[in-house]
Amino acid sequence: MTQQRLRSARLADLPRTHEVRHGTADNRLPDSTLVTEAEVAWYMDVAIFLVCEDETSVQGFACVNHQTGYVWALFVIDEAQGRGQATPQRASLQVMRQAIETAGVELIAKNGGGAGVRLRKAK
């Protein structure tokens, strides 16, 4: 399996994150102007903006509001998708999920109210 690395996003990653965002068949954004440069800058400078890369390039990214637990973006490019547990897509998602949970965001499984997120209570 390809080794996935997770790190904070850099400005140089933005062109590839745009490719990833527009290179997925799920959750297509009908109007790219809905995502503003100010929003992207805020996630990069203030909140959580992570990229997951392999030896070739960024394969996915996640943006999370650390104040509310809102997952603003979580994408893995279609070309990295495969089947089964040991796929690049699943590996990317697992690495990003672990980082999001480590940052204090709980991902809630689908239940009567649907899937969601919340901030972990302080201990």
CYANA upper distance limits for C-alpha pairs under 8 A (distance plus 0.5 A):
  1 MET  CA     86 ALA  CA      6.74
  1 MET  CA     87 THR  CA      7.53
  1 MET  CA     88 PRO  CA      7.82
  2 THR  CA     54 ASP  CA      7.07
  2 THR  CA     55 GLU  CA      8.30
  2 THR  CA     88 PRO  CA      7.06
  3 GLN  CA     54 ASP  CA      6.38
  3 GLN  CA     55 GLU  CA      8.01
  4 GLN  CA     52 CYS  CA      6.84
  4 GLN  CA     53 GLU  CA      6.08
  4 GLN  CA     54 ASP  CA      5.37
  4 GLN  CA     55 GLU  CA      8.48
  4 GLN  CA     88 PRO  CA      8.29
  4 GLN  CA     91 ALA  CA      7.23
  4 GLN  CA     92 SER  CA      6.78
  4 GLN  CA     95 VAL  CA      7.86
  5 ARG  CA     52 CYS  CA      6.01
  5 ARG  CA     53 GLU  CA      5.80
  5 ARG  CA     54 ASP  CA      6.74
  5 ARG  CA     95 VAL  CA      8.19
  6 LEU  CA     50 LEU  CA      7.16
  6 LEU  CA     51 VAL  CA      6.26
  6 LEU  CA     52 CYS  CA      5.02
  6 LEU  CA     53 GLU  CA      7.01
  6 LEU  CA     95 VAL  CA      7.25
  6 LEU  CA     96 MET  CA      7.54
  7 ARG  CA     50 LEU  CA      6.09
  7 ARG  CA     51 VAL  CA      6.18
  7 ARG  CA     52 CYS  CA      7.19
  8 SER  CA     48 ILE  CA      8.20
  8 SER  CA     49 PHE  CA      6.45
  8 SER  CA     50 LEU  CA      5.01
  8 SER  CA     51 VAL  CA      6.66
  9 ALA  CA     13 ASP  CA      6.73
  9 ALA  CA     14 LEU  CA      8.48
  9 ALA  CA     44 MET  CA      7.21
  9 ALA  CA     49 PHE  CA      6.17
  9 ALA  CA     50 LEU  CA      5.64
  9 ALA  CA     51 VAL  CA      5.99
 10 ARG  CA     14 LEU  CA      7.78
 10 ARG  CA     44 MET  CA      8.08
 13 ASP  CA     17 THR  CA      6.67
 13 ASP  CA     58 VAL  CA      8.16
 14 LEU  CA     18 HIS  CA      6.67
 15 PRO  CA     19 GLU  CA      6.96
 16 ARG  CA     20 VAL  CA      6.67
 16 ARG  CA     58 VAL  CA      7.11
 17 THR  CA     21 ARG  CA      6.50
 17 THR  CA     58 VAL  CA      7.83
 17 THR  CA     60 GLY  CA      7.72
 17 THR  CA     61 PHE  CA      7.28
 18 HIS  CA     22 HIS  CA      6.61
 19 GLU  CA     23 GLY  CA      6.09
 19 GLU  CA     77 ILE  CA      8.33
 20 VAL  CA     24 THR  CA      7.10
 20 VAL  CA     59 GLN  CA      7.39
 20 VAL  CA     60 GLY  CA      6.89
 20 VAL  CA     61 PHE  CA      8.45
 20 VAL  CA     75 PHE  CA      7.38
 20 VAL  CA     76 VAL  CA      6.89
 20 VAL  CA     77 ILE  CA      5.19
 20 VAL  CA     78 ASP  CA      8.44
 21 ARG  CA     75 PHE  CA      6.87
 21 ARG  CA     76 VAL  CA      8.28
 21 ARG  CA     77 ILE  CA      7.57
 22 HIS  CA     28 ARG  CA      7.57
 22 HIS  CA     29 LEU  CA      8.13
 23 GLY  CA     77 ILE  CA      5.85
 23 GLY  CA     78 ASP  CA      6.55
 23 GLY  CA     79 GLU  CA      8.36
 24 THR  CA     28 ARG  CA      7.55
 24 THR  CA     75 PHE  CA      8.01
 24 THR  CA     76 VAL  CA      7.59
 24 THR  CA     77 ILE  CA      5.74
 24 THR  CA     78 ASP  CA      5.47
 25 ALA  CA     78 ASP  CA      7.40
 35 VAL  CA     39 GLU  CA      7.28
 35 VAL  CA     40 VAL  CA      8.01
 36 THR  CA     40 VAL  CA      7.04
 37 GLU  CA     41 ALA  CA      6.54
 38 ALA  CA     42 TRP  CA      6.62
 39 GLU  CA     43 TYR  CA      6.87
 40 VAL  CA     44 MET  CA      6.69
 41 ALA  CA     45 ASP  CA      6.37
 42 TRP  CA     46 VAL  CA      5.85
 42 TRP  CA     47 ALA  CA      7.03
 43 TYR  CA     47 ALA  CA      5.01
 43 TYR  CA     48 ILE  CA      6.29
 43 TYR  CA     49 PHE  CA      6.11
 43 TYR  CA     63 CYS  CA      6.81
 43 TYR  CA     64 VAL  CA      7.79
 43 TYR  CA     65 ASN  CA      7.73
 44 MET  CA     48 ILE  CA      7.12
 44 MET  CA     49 PHE  CA      5.78
 47 ALA  CA     63 CYS  CA      8.04
 47 ALA  CA     64 VAL  CA      6.94
 47 ALA  CA     65 ASN  CA      5.88
 47 ALA  CA     66 HIS  CA      6.10
 47 ALA  CA     67 GLN  CA      8.46
 48 ILE  CA     62 ALA  CA      8.19
 48 ILE  CA     63 CYS  CA      5.94
 48 ILE  CA     64 VAL  CA      5.56
 48 ILE  CA     65 ASN  CA      6.87
 48 ILE  CA     66 HIS  CA      6.95
 49 PHE  CA     61 PHE  CA      7.78
 49 PHE  CA     62 ALA  CA      6.25
 49 PHE  CA     63 CYS  CA      4.92
 49 PHE  CA     64 VAL  CA      7.14
 50 LEU  CA     61 PHE  CA      6.01
 50 LEU  CA     62 ALA  CA      5.76
 50 LEU  CA     63 CYS  CA      6.95
 50 LEU  CA     96 MET  CA      7.97
 51 VAL  CA     58 VAL  CA      6.86
 51 VAL  CA     59 GLN  CA      8.13
 51 VAL  CA     60 GLY  CA      6.35
 51 VAL  CA     61 PHE  CA      4.73
 51 VAL  CA     62 ALA  CA      7.00
 51 VAL  CA     96 MET  CA      8.49
 52 CYS  CA     58 VAL  CA      6.18
 52 CYS  CA     59 GLN  CA      6.34
 52 CYS  CA     60 GLY  CA      5.66
 52 CYS  CA     61 PHE  CA      6.33
 52 CYS  CA     92 SER  CA      6.44
 52 CYS  CA     95 VAL  CA      7.96
 52 CYS  CA     96 MET  CA      7.50
 53 GLU  CA     57 SER  CA      5.89
 53 GLU  CA     58 VAL  CA      4.52
 53 GLU  CA     59 GLN  CA      5.74
 53 GLU  CA     60 GLY  CA      7.44
 53 GLU  CA     92 SER  CA      8.25
 54 ASP  CA     58 VAL  CA      7.07
 54 ASP  CA     59 GLN  CA      7.45
 59 GLN  CA     76 VAL  CA      6.22
 59 GLN  CA     77 ILE  CA      6.32
 59 GLN  CA     80 ALA  CA      7.06
 59 GLN  CA     89 GLN  CA      8.32
 59 GLN  CA     92 SER  CA      7.73
 60 GLY  CA     74 LEU  CA      7.95
 60 GLY  CA     75 PHE  CA      5.79
 60 GLY  CA     76 VAL  CA      4.51
 60 GLY  CA     77 ILE  CA      6.60
 60 GLY  CA     92 SER  CA      7.03
 60 GLY  CA     93 LEU  CA      8.35
 61 PHE  CA     73 ALA  CA      7.85
 61 PHE  CA     74 LEU  CA      6.30
 61 PHE  CA     75 PHE  CA      6.07
 61 PHE  CA     76 VAL  CA      7.20
 61 PHE  CA     96 MET  CA      8.07
 62 ALA  CA     71 VAL  CA      8.05
 62 ALA  CA     72 TRP  CA      8.08
 62 ALA  CA     73 ALA  CA      5.67
 62 ALA  CA     74 LEU  CA      4.83
 62 ALA  CA     75 PHE  CA      7.08
 62 ALA  CA     96 MET  CA      7.29
 63 CYS  CA     71 VAL  CA      6.61
 63 CYS  CA     72 TRP  CA      5.91
 63 CYS  CA     73 ALA  CA      5.46
 63 CYS  CA     74 LEU  CA      7.11
 64 VAL  CA     69 GLY  CA      6.87
 64 VAL  CA     70 TYR  CA      6.19
 64 VAL  CA     71 VAL  CA      4.96
 64 VAL  CA     72 TRP  CA      6.10
 64 VAL  CA     73 ALA  CA      7.56
 64 VAL  CA    100 ILE  CA      7.98
 65 ASN  CA     69 GLY  CA      5.85
 65 ASN  CA     70 TYR  CA      5.67
 65 ASN  CA     71 VAL  CA      6.96
 65 ASN  CA     72 TRP  CA      7.62
 66 HIS  CA     70 TYR  CA      8.01
 66 HIS  CA    103 ALA  CA      8.02
 66 HIS  CA    104 GLY  CA      8.39
 66 HIS  CA    105 VAL  CA      8.10
 67 GLN  CA    119 LEU  CA      8.47
 68 THR  CA    118 ARG  CA      7.67
 68 THR  CA    119 LEU  CA      7.09
 69 GLY  CA    104 GLY  CA      8.49
 69 GLY  CA    105 VAL  CA      5.89
 69 GLY  CA    106 GLU  CA      8.23
 69 GLY  CA    117 VAL  CA      6.57
 69 GLY  CA    118 ARG  CA      5.79
 69 GLY  CA    119 LEU  CA      5.79
 70 TYR  CA    117 VAL  CA      7.14
 70 TYR  CA    118 ARG  CA      8.08
 71 VAL  CA    117 VAL  CA      8.07
 76 VAL  CA     80 ALA  CA      7.50
 76 VAL  CA     81 GLN  CA      8.14
 76 VAL  CA     89 GLN  CA      6.61
 76 VAL  CA     92 SER  CA      7.63
 76 VAL  CA     93 LEU  CA      7.88
 77 ILE  CA     81 GLN  CA      7.58
 77 ILE  CA     89 GLN  CA      8.26
 80 ALA  CA     87 THR  CA      8.29
 80 ALA  CA     88 PRO  CA      6.02
 80 ALA  CA     89 GLN  CA      5.92
 81 GLN  CA     87 THR  CA      7.12
 81 GLN  CA     88 PRO  CA      6.68
 81 GLN  CA     89 GLN  CA      5.21
 81 GLN  CA     90 ARG  CA      8.15
 82 GLY  CA     87 THR  CA      5.83
 82 GLY  CA     88 PRO  CA      7.47
 82 GLY  CA     89 GLN  CA      7.22
 83 ARG  CA     87 THR  CA      6.64
 85 GLN  CA     90 ARG  CA      6.82
 85 GLN  CA     91 ALA  CA      8.31
 86 ALA  CA     90 ARG  CA      7.25
 86 ALA  CA     91 ALA  CA      7.22
 87 THR  CA     91 ALA  CA      6.60
 88 PRO  CA     92 SER  CA      6.52
 89 GLN  CA     93 LEU  CA      6.71
 90 ARG  CA     94 GLN  CA      6.55
 91 ALA  CA     95 VAL  CA      6.71
 92 SER  CA     96 MET  CA      6.71
 93 LEU  CA     97 ARG  CA      6.42
 94 GLN  CA     98 GLN  CA      6.64
 95 VAL  CA     99 ALA  CA      6.90
 96 MET  CA    100 ILE  CA      6.68
 97 ARG  CA    101 GLU  CA      6.62
 98 GLN  CA    102 THR  CA      6.53
 99 ALA  CA    103 ALA  CA      6.73
100 ILE  CA    104 GLY  CA      7.30
100 ILE  CA    105 VAL  CA      6.31
100 ILE  CA    106 GLU  CA      8.40
101 GLU  CA    105 VAL  CA      5.33
101 GLU  CA    106 GLU  CA      6.19
101 GLU  CA    107 LEU  CA      7.88
104 GLY  CA    119 LEU  CA      6.32
104 GLY  CA    120 ARG  CA      5.74
105 VAL  CA    117 VAL  CA      7.19
105 VAL  CA    118 ARG  CA      6.28
105 VAL  CA    119 LEU  CA      5.12
105 VAL  CA    120 ARG  CA      6.27
106 GLU  CA    117 VAL  CA      5.99
106 GLU  CA    118 ARG  CA      5.76
106 GLU  CA    119 LEU  CA      6.37
106 GLU  CA    120 ARG  CA      6.47
107 LEU  CA    115 ALA  CA      8.25
107 LEU  CA    116 GLY  CA      6.58
107 LEU  CA    117 VAL  CA      5.09
107 LEU  CA    118 ARG  CA      7.29
108 ILE  CA    115 ALA  CA      6.02
108 ILE  CA    116 GLY  CA      5.49
108 ILE  CA    117 VAL  CA      5.92
108 ILE  CA    118 ARG  CA      7.99
109 ALA  CA    114 GLY  CA      7.94
109 ALA  CA    115 ALA  CA      5.52
109 ALA  CA    116 GLY  CA      7.44
110 LYS  CA    114 GLY  CA      4.97
110 LYS  CA    115 ALA  CA      4.35
110 LYS  CA    116 GLY  CA      7.82
111 ASN  CA    115 ALA  CA      6.88
